[in-house]
Amino acid sequence: MKLKILSLAVALVLGGCGLIPEYQRPQANIPATWPQGAAYARPAQTDDATALGWRSVFLDPALKRLVELALANNTDLRQAALNVEAYRALYRIQRAEQFPDVGLGAGGNRQRVPANLSPTGDAGIQSQYQAALGVSYELDLFGRLRSLSQAAVEQYLASDAARYSVQISLVADVATAYLAWRSDQEQLELARSTLKSQSASLGLVENRFSNGAASQIDVRQARSLVSQAQVQESLYTRRVAQDFNALERLIGGRIPADLPQGRTISEPMLARFPTGLSSEVLLRRPDIVAAEHQLLAANANIGAARAAFFPSISLTGAAGTASIELGGLFSGGSGFWQFAPQINLPIFNAGRLRANLDHASIRRDIHVAQYEGSIQTAFREISDGLAARGTYGRQLQAQQLRVDDNQEYYRLAQQRYNEGVDSYLAVLDAQRELFSAQQQLIQDRLGQWVSEVNLFKAIGGGWQANAEKTVVAN
């Protein structure tokens, strides 16, 4: 038995971090390819959008400027960057534990010794001065310190990946807020033009009523449409202001007065970017990378918890000079040294070490579940984005046809009313349908661009390019 224990100890010493469990990446329960069907766009076969930066995808110059401001000033991103620096410092602290502590100290004391304690039987003053170089070092035979250092570096890498995840989310949030701002501006312009048109129609109806050519019902119905347009104007005036405030919060300051002229929501806002065919793209998302580093850190903590069951050996030594007189501190023959090795073997701790190991194992299992859940969430987000890409084109074409048909319907209804063929109710219905169709077209265009932004975010757009720049910089 003693031979087996000795063999195990030798193997652990030679193996370094042998107490850390062998890491195996969890298998996520997701398909190997993206969903297929009538709703889904066919992904590109070769290119990978994770290598594309937002500058090459966003086409609106105003949006690009706002994203630049957000990346420079946003407080959430600043906090994420500071977290990276904090974890870097923690790693440096933990790594330093593997090296000896060396310190230089000097001191002295004077005391009165009573006669009954003096070896000479006389009371007197005793002095002692010393200066020494001290060294202390823990022999990491079972890898406890190396395991903790490995956990610290994985935490640091996780925080760095999380920073990129925050950055990608920030870019997407700015783009989404900007698109909503532009969309609501167009909705406001539509409401104002509709209000102007319906106010003019109300004037004509009131004039016809004065001449006996229209009924009181026609007047009330026309006024109802004017009131409806006024409601929409107030609604989108408020939304435009709120969108503006949301953008300023995201960019961390005021929107500059010299912001470049932006595009309308009907113009191309994003370039068409590839999505990649294999679901392996999920493993390159920064949030997935961060989750895996957290899992690796938890795995390393198990090694540290296991090593706590084995003896700890510390070496302490000092060398210097000592004298009973300050002037003789560096005289010949005043040198001294001391060496104090210490071994500590845990025997009884009321189950504390076992509980610590159980806790480390449970934390590892929690991170496994979080890692698997992150991959499944990412798969759904990309699948939803592909479904949106595959259907929004057809939806917008159909909605544009609806607007065109309602414009013709309104023209014909107005013509038939002026000719006395139909009542004003037909004109009102045509106006309502046209206004509703125009509003929905703007909303659908917004939905298309927002879905593209979400897809770009879901595939970790720009993550690989940014990560490579960081590696080179470091």
MIGU-792752 format. One record per residue (C-alpha): x, z, y. Coordinates in steps of 0.02 Angstrom, whole numbers, padded with zeros to 5 digits, always signed. Layout:
N
east = X | up = Z | north = Y
...
END
This chain:
474
east = +00000 | up = +00000 | north = +00000
east = +00141 | up = +00046 | north = +00120
east = +00224 | up = -00120 | north = +00081
east = +00063 | up = -00214 | north = +00124
east = +00046 | up = -00122 | north = +00289
east = +00228 | up = -00157 | north = +00331
east = +00206 | up = -00341 | north = +00286
east = +00051 | up = -00351 | north = +00396
east = +00143 | up = -00272 | north = +00542
east = +00290 | up = -00392 | north = +00523
east = +00171 | up = -00540 | north = +00515
east = +00082 | up = -00483 | north = +00672
east = +00244 | up = -00460 | north = +00766
east = +00305 | up = -00632 | north = +00717
east = +00135 | up = -00710 | north = +00750
east = +00124 | up = -00647 | north = +00928
east = -00063 | up = -00652 | north = +00965
east = -00112 | up = -00654 | north = +00782
east = -00251 | up = -00526 | north = +00810
east = -00349 | up = -00650 | north = +00917
east = -00480 | up = -00734 | north = +00806
east = -00451 | up = -00919 | north = +00774
east = -00555 | up = -01013 | north = +00901
east = -00678 | up = -01144 | north = +00844
east = -00784 | up = -01234 | north = +00972
east = -00969 | up = -01200 | north = +00938
east = -01071 | up = -01347 | north = +00879
east = -01213 | up = -01380 | north = +01001
east = -01376 | up = -01432 | north = +00923
east = -01398 | up = -01594 | north = +01020
east = -01406 | up = -01778 | north = +00968
east = -01247 | up = -01881 | north = +00968
east = -01325 | up = -02011 | north = +01086
east = -01446 | up = -02008 | north = +01230
east = -01633 | up = -02032 | north = +01199
east = -01695 | up = -02210 | north = +01183
east = -01863 | up = -02288 | north = +01218
east = -01967 | up = -02374 | north = +01351
east = -01938 | up = -02235 | north = +01477
east = -01749 | up = -02231 | north = +01466
east = -01618 | up = -02335 | north = +01552
east = -01480 | up = -02398 | north = +01439
east = -01319 | up = -02304 | north = +01482
east = -01160 | up = -02397 | north = +01521
east = -01045 | up = -02420 | north = +01372
east = -00875 | up = -02386 | north = +01449
east = -00866 | up = -02317 | north = +01625
east = -00878 | up = -02133 | north = +01661
east = -00955 | up = -02066 | north = +01822
east = -00860 | up = -01902 | north = +01807
east = -00712 | up = -01998 | north = +01878
east = -00814 | up = -02061 | north = +02027
east = -00811 | up = -01962 | north = +02188
east = -00964 | up = -01940 | north = +02298
east = -00886 | up = -02051 | north = +02432
east = -00897 | up = -02201 | north = +02316
east = -01077 | up = -02162 | north = +02267
east = -01158 | up = -02111 | north = +02432
east = -01184 | up = -02261 | north = +02546
east = -01261 | up = -02178 | north = +02698
east = -01126 | up = -02140 | north = +02830
east = -01226 | up = -01994 | north = +02902
east = -01242 | up = -01917 | north = +02730
east = -01055 | up = -01934 | north = +02700
east = -01018 | up = -01844 | north = +02864
east = -01136 | up = -01702 | north = +02820
east = -01058 | up = -01681 | north = +02648
east = -00886 | up = -01671 | north = +02727
east = -00946 | up = -01535 | north = +02845
east = -01026 | up = -01439 | north = +02702
east = -00868 | up = -01444 | north = +02597
east = -00769 | up = -01379 | north = +02745
east = -00888 | up = -01242 | north = +02805
east = -01013 | up = -01190 | north = +02672
east = -01003 | up = -01003 | north = +02637
east = -01054 | up = -01017 | north = +02453
east = -00910 | up = -01136 | north = +02419
east = -00792 | up = -01023 | north = +02515
east = -00844 | up = -00876 | north = +02406
east = -00814 | up = -00979 | north = +02249
east = -00640 | up = -01025 | north = +02310
east = -00600 | up = -00843 | north = +02349
east = -00660 | up = -00795 | north = +02174
east = -00531 | up = -00914 | north = +02103
east = -00394 | up = -00831 | north = +02204
east = -00455 | up = -00659 | north = +02150
east = -00448 | up = -00708 | north = +01966
east = -00277 | up = -00785 | north = +01992
east = -00217 | up = -00617 | north = +02061
east = -00294 | up = -00524 | north = +01913
east = -00202 | up = -00640 | north = +01794
east = -00038 | up = -00607 | north = +01883
east = -00071 | up = -00420 | north = +01870
east = -00108 | up = -00430 | north = +01684
east = +00040 | up = -00544 | north = +01650
east = +00157 | up = -00422 | north = +01738
east = +00108 | up = -00289 | north = +01610
east = +00213 | up = -00382 | north = +01481
east = +00375 | up = -00353 | north = +01578
east = +00475 | up = -00193 | north = +01608
east = +00443 | up = -00086 | north = +01761
east = +00605 | up = -00049 | north = +01853
east = +00615 | up = +00073 | north = +01997
east = +00744 | up = +00164 | north = +02100
east = +00713 | up = +00344 | north = +02149
east = +00803 | up = +00485 | north = +02235
east = +00756 | up = +00665 | north = +02265
east = +00812 | up = +00843 | north = +02281
east = +00750 | up = +01021 | north = +02280
east = +00807 | up = +01192 | north = +02337
east = +00735 | up = +01354 | north = +02271
east = +00768 | up = +01540 | north = +02277
east = +00796 | up = +01614 | north = +02105
east = +00757 | up = +01801 | north = +02090
east = +00884 | up = +01916 | north = +02010
east = +00783 | up = +01944 | north = +01852
east = +00785 | up = +01756 | north = +01818
east = +00963 | up = +01719 | north = +01872
east = +01092 | up = +01703 | north = +01733
east = +01215 | up = +01800 | north = +01842
east = +01093 | up = +01940 | north = +01879
east = +01102 | up = +01906 | north = +02065
east = +00969 | up = +01824 | north = +02172
east = +01023 | up = +01662 | north = +02252
east = +00981 | up = +01487 | north = +02312
east = +00996 | up = +01343 | north = +02189
east = +01000 | up = +01160 | north = +02240
east = +00989 | up = +00998 | north = +02142
east = +00997 | up = +00817 | north = +02201
east = +00984 | up = +00658 | north = +02101
east = +00970 | up = +00469 | north = +02118
east = +00925 | up = +00362 | north = +01969
east = +00868 | up = +00191 | north = +01912
east = +00718 | up = +00207 | north = +01796
east = +00650 | up = +00082 | north = +01671
east = +00489 | up = +00089 | north = +01570
east = +00428 | up = -00041 | north = +01448
east = +00289 | up = -00055 | north = +01319
east = +00335 | up = -00149 | north = +01162
east = +00190 | up = -00269 | north = +01133
east = +00216 | up = -00278 | north = +00945
east = +00033 | up = -00310 | north = +00905
east = -00011 | up = -00426 | north = +01049
east = -00126 | up = -00311 | north = +01149
east = -00047 | up = -00357 | north = +01315
east = -00032 | up = -00539 | north = +01269
east = -00216 | up = -00542 | north = +01221
east = -00266 | up = -00464 | north = +01387
east = -00156 | up = -00589 | north = +01478
east = -00236 | up = -00732 | north = +01383
east = -00409 | up = -00667 | north = +01427
east = -00357 | up = -00656 | north = +01610
east = -00293 | up = -00834 | north = +01617
east = -00454 | up = -00897 | north = +01535
east = -00555 | up = -00801 | north = +01666
east = -00452 | up = -00884 | north = +01801
east = -00480 | up = -01057 | north = +01727
east = -00666 | up = -01020 | north = +01711
east = -00676 | up = -00971 | north = +01894
east = -00586 | up = -01130 | north = +01944
east = -00708 | up = -01237 | north = +01844
east = -00853 | up = -01137 | north = +01917
east = -00789 | up = -01178 | north = +02091
east = -00804 | up = -01363 | north = +02052
east = -00978 | up = -01333 | north = +01983
east = -01026 | up = -01250 | north = +02148
east = -00949 | up = -01396 | north = +02242
east = -01047 | up = -01525 | north = +02142
east = -01207 | up = -01425 | north = +02167
east = -01172 | up = -01413 | north = +02353
east = -01145 | up = -01600 | north = +02368
east = -01308 | up = -01631 | north = +02275
east = -01402 | up = -01503 | north = +02381
east = -01341 | up = -01583 | north = +02542
east = -01391 | up = -01755 | north = +02480
east = -01563 | up = -01694 | north = +02424
east = -01594 | up = -01605 | north = +02590
east = -01537 | up = -01758 | north = +02687
east = -01649 | up = -01873 | north = +02587
east = -01797 | up = -01756 | north = +02616
east = -01756 | up = -01756 | north = +02802
east = -01753 | up = -01947 | north = +02809
east = -01911 | up = -01959 | north = +02704
east = -02006 | up = -01837 | north = +02813
east = -01948 | up = -01929 | north = +02968
east = -02025 | up = -02088 | north = +02898
east = -02183 | up = -01993 | north = +02851
east = -02192 | up = -01929 | north = +03030
east = -02170 | up = -02105 | north = +03100
east = -02307 | up = -02166 | north = +02982
east = -02423 | up = -02025 | north = +03035
east = -02394 | up = -02063 | north = +03219
east = -02422 | up = -02250 | north = +03199
east = -02577 | up = -02216 | north = +03095
east = -02640 | up = -02094 | north = +03226
east = -02612 | up = -02223 | north = +03362
east = -02703 | up = -02357 | north = +03262
east = -02848 | up = -02243 | north = +03216
east = -02864 | up = -02179 | north = +03395
east = -02880 | up = -02359 | north = +03452
east = -03010 | up = -02390 | north = +03317
east = -03105 | up = -02235 | north = +03374
east = -03109 | up = -02304 | north = +03551
east = -03181 | up = -02468 | north = +03489
east = -03313 | up = -02379 | north = +03385
east = -03362 | up = -02268 | north = +03531
east = -03376 | up = -02423 | north = +03640
east = -03486 | up = -02508 | north = +03510
east = -03591 | up = -02348 | north = +03498
east = -03615 | up = -02351 | north = +03687
east = -03678 | up = -02530 | north = +03671
east = -03791 | up = -02485 | north = +03525
east = -03690 | up = -02585 | north = +03399
east = -03627 | up = -02433 | north = +03300
east = -03707 | up = -02274 | north = +03236
east = -03666 | up = -02092 | north = +03266
east = -03606 | up = -02086 | north = +03085
east = -03477 | up = -02221 | north = +03123
east = -03412 | up = -02119 | north = +03269
east = -03400 | up = -01958 | north = +03166
east = -03311 | up = -02047 | north = +03025
east = -03186 | up = -02126 | north = +03145
east = -03153 | up = -01957 | north = +03226
east = -03126 | up = -01881 | north = +03053
east = -02987 | up = -02006 | north = +03018
east = -02906 | up = -01968 | north = +03186
east = -02910 | up = -01781 | north = +03145
east = -02834 | up = -01816 | north = +02975
east = -02692 | up = -01913 | north = +03055
east = -02665 | up = -01771 | north = +03179
east = -02651 | up = -01649 | north = +03034
east = -02520 | up = -01760 | north = +02951
east = -02424 | up = -01777 | north = +03113
east = -02415 | up = -01587 | north = +03134
east = -02369 | up = -01565 | north = +02950
east = -02222 | up = -01684 | north = +02955
east = -02164 | up = -01625 | north = +03126
east = -02145 | up = -01453 | north = +03047
east = -02062 | up = -01521 | north = +02891
east = -01934 | up = -01622 | north = +02989
east = -01886 | up = -01466 | north = +03086
east = -01872 | up = -01364 | north = +02926
east = -01769 | up = -01501 | north = +02842
east = -01652 | up = -01498 | north = +02992
east = -01632 | up = -01310 | north = +02977
east = -01598 | up = -01323 | north = +02790
east = -01461 | up = -01451 | north = +02821
east = -01378 | up = -01342 | north = +02951
east = -01377 | up = -01196 | north = +02829
east = -01294 | up = -01304 | north = +02697
east = -01160 | up = -01375 | north = +02811
east = -01124 | up = -01203 | north = +02883
east = -01151 | up = -01250 | north = +03066
east = -01239 | up = -01363 | north = +03188
east = -01272 | up = -01545 | north = +03147
east = -01156 | up = -01641 | north = +03264
east = -01231 | up = -01742 | north = +03405
east = -01119 | up = -01889 | north = +03359
east = -01185 | up = -01900 | north = +03181
east = -01173 | up = -02082 | north = +03124
east = -01331 | up = -02186 | north = +03116
east = -01411 | up = -02156 | north = +02947
east = -01507 | up = -02271 | north = +02834
east = -01693 | up = -02271 | north = +02806
east = -01764 | up = -02212 | north = +02641
east = -01810 | up = -02391 | north = +02599
east = -01627 | up = -02445 | north = +02608
east = -01498 | up = -02416 | north = +02468
east = -01439 | up = -02236 | north = +02485
east = -01333 | up = -02224 | north = +02326
east = -01228 | up = -02351 | north = +02234
east = -01272 | up = -02385 | north = +02053
east = -01155 | up = -02279 | north = +01948
east = -01126 | up = -02281 | north = +01759
east = -01177 | up = -02135 | north = +01650
east = -01070 | up = -02158 | north = +01494
east = -01144 | up = -02183 | north = +01321
east = -01079 | up = -02035 | north = +01222
east = -01149 | up = -01860 | north = +01241
east = -00965 | up = -01804 | north = +01243
east = -00981 | up = -01822 | north = +01431
east = -01068 | up = -01652 | north = +01425
east = -00907 | up = -01565 | north = +01376
east = -00826 | up = -01627 | north = +01536
east = -00954 | up = -01548 | north = +01653
east = -00872 | up = -01408 | north = +01753
east = -01006 | up = -01281 | north = +01709
east = -00980 | up = -01319 | north = +01524
east = -00792 | up = -01306 | north = +01547
east = -00816 | up = -01139 | north = +01634
east = -00929 | up = -01076 | north = +01494
east = -00799 | up = -01122 | north = +01363
east = -00660 | up = -01033 | north = +01458
east = -00772 | up = -00879 | north = +01467
east = -00794 | up = -00892 | north = +01279
east = -00605 | up = -00906 | north = +01254
east = -00580 | up = -00753 | north = +01364
east = -00704 | up = -00654 | north = +01260
east = -00614 | up = -00713 | north = +01103
east = -00448 | up = -00650 | north = +01172
east = -00525 | up = -00482 | north = +01214
east = -00565 | up = -00461 | north = +01030
east = -00379 | up = -00475 | north = +00995
east = -00343 | up = -00338 | north = +01122
east = -00478 | up = -00227 | north = +01045
east = -00404 | up = -00253 | north = +00872
east = -00228 | up = -00214 | north = +00932
east = -00288 | up = -00046 | north = +00999
east = -00302 | up = +00015 | north = +00818
east = -00114 | up = -00004 | north = +00794
east = +00027 | up = +00106 | north = +00860
east = +00085 | up = +00083 | north = +01039
east = +00270 | up = +00103 | north = +01074
east = +00339 | up = +00135 | north = +01247
east = +00520 | up = +00151 | north = +01301
east = +00571 | up = +00252 | north = +01453
east = +00747 | up = +00272 | north = +01517
east = +00844 | up = +00317 | north = +01672
east = +01025 | up = +00317 | north = +01730
east = +01099 | up = +00387 | north = +01890
east = +01191 | up = +00532 | north = +01968
east = +01148 | up = +00716 | north = +01992
east = +01233 | up = +00858 | north = +02084
east = +01198 | up = +01032 | north = +02150
east = +01267 | up = +00976 | north = +02317
east = +01210 | up = +00826 | north = +02417
east = +01389 | up = +00780 | north = +02460
east = +01438 | up = +00775 | north = +02277
east = +01297 | up = +00660 | north = +02224
east = +01411 | up = +00511 | north = +02201
east = +01568 | up = +00606 | north = +02150
east = +01654 | up = +00575 | north = +01987
east = +01574 | up = +00656 | north = +01836
east = +01401 | up = +00665 | north = +01914
east = +01326 | up = +00523 | north = +01813
east = +01185 | up = +00552 | north = +01688
east = +01066 | up = +00451 | north = +01580
east = +00912 | up = +00482 | north = +01477
east = +00814 | up = +00383 | north = +01348
east = +00640 | up = +00434 | north = +01291
east = +00553 | up = +00320 | north = +01165
east = +00374 | up = +00365 | north = +01124
east = +00254 | up = +00306 | north = +00989
east = +00068 | up = +00340 | north = +00993
east = -00038 | up = +00312 | north = +00837
east = -00226 | up = +00333 | north = +00857
east = -00297 | up = +00448 | north = +00723
east = -00462 | up = +00515 | north = +00788
east = -00557 | up = +00452 | north = +00941
east = -00740 | up = +00482 | north = +00891
east = -00768 | up = +00297 | north = +00856
east = -00714 | up = +00239 | north = +01029
east = -00598 | up = +00103 | north = +00966
east = -00727 | up = +00039 | north = +00841
east = -00860 | up = +00035 | north = +00977
east = -00740 | up = -00058 | north = +01092
east = -00710 | up = -00189 | north = +00957
east = -00897 | up = -00205 | north = +00924
east = -00927 | up = -00228 | north = +01109
east = -00794 | up = -00364 | north = +01120
east = -00869 | up = -00454 | north = +00969
east = -01044 | up = -00445 | north = +01041
east = -00982 | up = -00511 | north = +01209
east = -00903 | up = -00657 | north = +01116
east = -01069 | up = -00693 | north = +01029
east = -01159 | up = -00686 | north = +01197
east = -01040 | up = -00814 | north = +01269
east = -01065 | up = -00925 | north = +01116
east = -01253 | up = -00924 | north = +01150
east = -01224 | up = -00958 | north = +01335
east = -01107 | up = -01102 | north = +01294
east = -01231 | up = -01181 | north = +01174
east = -01374 | up = -01155 | north = +01298
east = -01272 | up = -01235 | north = +01438
east = -01242 | up = -01390 | north = +01333
east = -01425 | up = -01404 | north = +01285
east = -01478 | up = -01385 | north = +01467
east = -01353 | up = -01518 | north = +01520
east = -01417 | up = -01637 | north = +01386
east = -01595 | up = -01616 | north = +01449
east = -01543 | up = -01642 | north = +01631
east = -01454 | up = -01805 | north = +01591
east = -01596 | up = -01863 | north = +01480
east = -01721 | up = -01828 | north = +01620
east = -01611 | up = -01925 | north = +01740
east = -01601 | up = -02074 | north = +01624
east = -01790 | up = -02071 | north = +01604
east = -01809 | up = -02071 | north = +01794
east = -01686 | up = -02214 | north = +01813
east = -01778 | up = -02315 | north = +01681
east = -01950 | up = -02297 | north = +01760
east = -01935 | up = -02279 | north = +01949
east = -01895 | up = -02463 | north = +01975
east = -02058 | up = -02519 | north = +01896
east = -02153 | up = -02380 | north = +01984
east = -02089 | up = -02434 | north = +02155
east = -02131 | up = -02615 | north = +02122
east = -02309 | up = -02568 | north = +02075
east = -02326 | up = -02453 | north = +02225
east = -02265 | up = -02588 | north = +02343
east = -02397 | up = -02706 | north = +02272
east = -02526 | up = -02570 | north = +02301
east = -02475 | up = -02557 | north = +02485
east = -02482 | up = -02746 | north = +02505
east = -02654 | up = -02755 | north = +02425
east = -02720 | up = -02613 | north = +02533
east = -02655 | up = -02696 | north = +02690
east = -02752 | up = -02852 | north = +02645
east = -02903 | up = -02746 | north = +02596
east = -02899 | up = -02661 | north = +02767
east = -02884 | up = -02827 | north = +02858
east = -03033 | up = -02900 | north = +02764
east = -03138 | up = -02742 | north = +02787
east = -03103 | up = -02744 | north = +02974
east = -03148 | up = -02928 | north = +02982
east = -03311 | up = -02904 | north = +02886
east = -03359 | up = -02756 | north = +02997
east = -03327 | up = -02857 | north = +03154
east = -03435 | up = -02996 | north = +03084
east = -03573 | up = -02872 | north = +03044
east = -03564 | up = -02900 | north = +02857
east = -03509 | up = -02724 | north = +02806
east = -03529 | up = -02550 | north = +02878
east = -03388 | up = -02453 | north = +02957
east = -03378 | up = -02349 | north = +02799
east = -03287 | up = -02492 | north = +02713
east = -03159 | up = -02495 | north = +02854
east = -03133 | up = -02307 | north = +02840
east = -03107 | up = -02318 | north = +02652
east = -02981 | up = -02458 | north = +02677
east = -02887 | up = -02356 | north = +02808
east = -02880 | up = -02204 | north = +02695
east = -02818 | up = -02306 | north = +02547
east = -02685 | up = -02393 | north = +02652
east = -02622 | up = -02231 | north = +02729
east = -02617 | up = -02146 | north = +02559
east = -02526 | up = -02293 | north = +02479
east = -02397 | up = -02299 | north = +02619
east = -02366 | up = -02112 | north = +02604
east = -02347 | up = -02124 | north = +02416
east = -02223 | up = -02267 | north = +02432
east = -02111 | up = -02161 | north = +02543
east = -02130 | up = -02016 | north = +02421
east = -02085 | up = -02126 | north = +02273
east = -01930 | up = -02193 | north = +02361
east = -01878 | up = -02014 | north = +02395
east = -01909 | up = -01970 | north = +02213
east = -01800 | up = -02115 | north = +02155
east = -01651 | up = -02066 | north = +02263
east = -01667 | up = -01881 | north = +02224
east = -01670 | up = -01921 | north = +02038
east = -01510 | up = -02023 | north = +02059
east = -01429 | up = -01876 | north = +02149
east = -01483 | up = -01759 | north = +02009
east = -01415 | up = -01878 | north = +01878
east = -01249 | up = -01890 | north = +01969
east = -01244 | up = -01700 | north = +01973
east = -01297 | up = -01685 | north = +01790
east = -01154 | up = -01792 | north = +01727
east = -01029 | up = -01695 | north = +01832
east = -00995 | up = -01835 | north = +01954
east = -00825 | up = -01822 | north = +02036
east = -00772 | up = -01674 | north = +01929
east = -00629 | up = -01757 | north = +01835
east = -00555 | up = -01836 | north = +01992
east = -00560 | up = -01670 | north = +02085
east = -00489 | up = -01574 | north = +01938
east = -00342 | up = -01694 | north = +01921
east = -00302 | up = -01675 | north = +02106
east = -00301 | up = -01485 | north = +02086
east = -00183 | up = -01493 | north = +01937
east = -00063 | up = -01603 | north = +02034
east = -00072 | up = -01489 | north = +02186
east = -00040 | up = -01333 | north = +02083
END
